[in-house]
Amino acid sequence: MTTWLRLAGVRLAMVVSALSITWASGAGCGGLSHRVDRSLLDQVPNEELLLLFDAENAVYIARDEADLATRNLEDARKALRRAQDYRALIGERRKSGAAIDSAQVLQLLEEWNNARIEMREKEVTLRLEELSTSGVRLWAARARYEHAKAKLIKDFNPVGGANIDLDHFQNQVKDWEGREAQVLAELKARQDELVAARDKYIQLAVRLQQESRGAYGGPWADLLD
């Protein structure tokens, strides 16, 4: 056996073990009805196990998406809080009178911040949807991984795979991919809503920058306060 094949076999065994632990800990919050015992892969040649790499990598990508969605959600919530807190500053500007800002600029500043709050609310909604979607995508990736394992066992371990019904695994993949398509469609709707809110915000930001002669506004002004 060549060195690279031995390494491939070791790597896959470590990955399967890690994934098995993850699935066991998360079985109560979703999960798969059909799995195969990883020990049944022992009779599968290492060169054939390489076919599992794409499926396992998809699982890791889905897990990374969940981590990223969690971080993005927290960032969106912080940005929303900044926009909400900015209303107090606008109130202080109003009390200061026209010596600082004209009534027209103050009105536009308030409209701009309201648009910013709306945009950030849409962003929080999107990030929540992404987090929910990432969970479904993770289970869909795991379903495809289990199907890939089941097929290899069926092909190369006839005795161990005698009781494996590939139709069950195929139907499991179909079920999770159906859920995946549904949540992706819902995610697209939330993305479109955010784009529309961002366009409105940017238009007001440009107007505010012009009216205030650069004192306020600009498309990225909300990142500076």
N, C-alpha and C positions, 0 to 999 in steps of 0.2 A: 504494500500500500504506500503510495507516495506521501510525502510529508504534508502537502497542502490538503490532501483528503483527510488525513488524520486530524489536522487542525480544524477542518470543516466539521468533522464529526464531534469534536470536543466543543466547539463553539455552539453548535446546534443543541447539544445536550444541555449546556448551561442555559441557553435561551428557553428551551422547553421547560426546564425546571423553574426558572423565574416566572414564566407565564403561568405555569400551573399554580404557583403560590398566589399570584395576583388573582386568578380566576376563583380560587377557593375563597379568598377573602372578600370577593365582590359578588358572590353568587346570590346574595340576598337582595341585591338592588337591580336586578335585571337578569342577565345570564343566558346560558345556552342549555337546551334540553338534551343535546347530544354532544358527547365528547368521546375521545378515545384515550386509552391509557398510553402514556408515553413509552412505557416499557415495550409495547408492541412494535415500536420503531427499531428495536435492537437488531432485527433481522433484515432491515432495509439497508442496502449498500450505501456507503457514504456519498458516492457520486450521485445517487438518486436523492439523498437528503438535501442536496444543494437546491433542489426544486422548491424547497420550503422557504428559502431565504427571502424571496419576494413577499410571501405571505407574512412571515414574521416581521419583516421590515415595515410592512403596512400597519401592523399592530403597534410598533414603536412610534411610527409617525402619528398615529391616532392618539397615543398617549401624550406625545409632545404637544399636539393640538389642544388637548385638555388643559395642560399646564399653561400654555400660552393664553388660552381663553380666560383662565383664572386671573392671570396677571393683567390682562387687558381690561377685565371687568373692574378691578381695583383702580386702575388708572382712570377709567371713565368715570367712576364714582368720585374720585378726587377732583377731576375737571368740573363735574357738575356742582360740587360743593363750592369751588372757586367762583363759578358763575353766580350761584345763589348768594354767596357772601358779598359779591360786588354790588348788589342792590343797596347795601348800606353806604358804600362810597358814593353812589349816585345821589342818595338822600343828603349826604353831607355837601355835595356840590350844589344841590338845590338851595340849601340853607345859606350857602355862601353868597348867593345872588349873582346877578349878571356881570359883576366885576370880574369874575373868573370865567364863566361860560355863559353864552347866550342861551335864551330859552329854547331856541331852535336846536342848538347843539345838545342841550340837556335832554330834549325830547327824543332826538335821534339816538343819543347814548342809551336811553332807556329801551327804545325799540331794539337797538342792537343787542343789548344784554338779554332781553327777553328772547330774541332769536337764538342767542348763544345757549341759554338755558334749554330751550326746546331742542336744539341740536344735541346737546349733551344728554338730555333725557332719551332721545332716540338712540344715542350711542350706548347708553347703559342697557336699554332694551335689546339692542343688537348683541352686545357682549353676553348678556344673559342667554340669549338664543344660541349664540356660538357655544357657550358652555354646555347647554343642554344637547346641542347637536353633536358636540365632540363625544359625548357619552354614547350616543346611538352609533356613531361612526366607529367607535372603539369596539362595540359589540359586533358590528357588521364585519370588521376586520378579523376579529376572533373567530367568527363563524366561518369565514373563508379559510382561515388557518386550520381549523378543525377538519374542514372538508378536505383540504390538501393532505393532512395527515391520514385521514381515513382512507383516501384513495391510494396512497402509497402502501399502507398496511394491507389493503385489499389486494393490491397487485403483487406484493413481495412477501407477505406473511399470510398465506391462505388459511393456515390453521388458526392463527390468532385473530384473523379478520373474518372468520366464518360467520360470526353473528353480527357483523357490521352491515347495515343496510345503507348504502350510499344515497338512496332516495331521501332518507331522513336528513342526512347532512345537506343535500342539495336544497331540500325544502326549508331547512333552517337558514341557509344562506339567502334564499329567495325572500323569506320573511323579513330578515334584518335589512336586506337591501331595499325592500319596499318601504320600511320605516325610514331608512336613510334617505331615500328619494323624497319622502314627504317632508322631513325636517329640513332638508336642503332647499326645498321650494319655499318653506316658511322663512328660512334664513334669507333667501333672496329678496323676499318682500320687505324684511326689516332693513336690509342693505339699501334698497331703493328709497325707503322712507328717510334714512339717514342722509343719503345723497341729496334729496330734495331739501331737507332742513339745512344742510351745509351750504347749498347754493343760495338759499335765502339769507343765511347769516353772512356769507361773503359779500353779497350785494350790499347789504346794510353796512358792513365793515368798510367797504370802499367809499360809500357815501359819507359815512361818519368821518373817515380820514380826510376827505375833501372839505367837508363843512367845518371841521375843527382845525383845518390847516396843519394836520399831522399831530395834533395834541392827543387824539384818540383814534381808535380804529386800526384799520389794516387787517388783512385776512388772518394774521397769526397773533393779533393783539391779545387774545384770551390766554395765550401761553406765557405772557410776560407779567401778568399781575399775580 
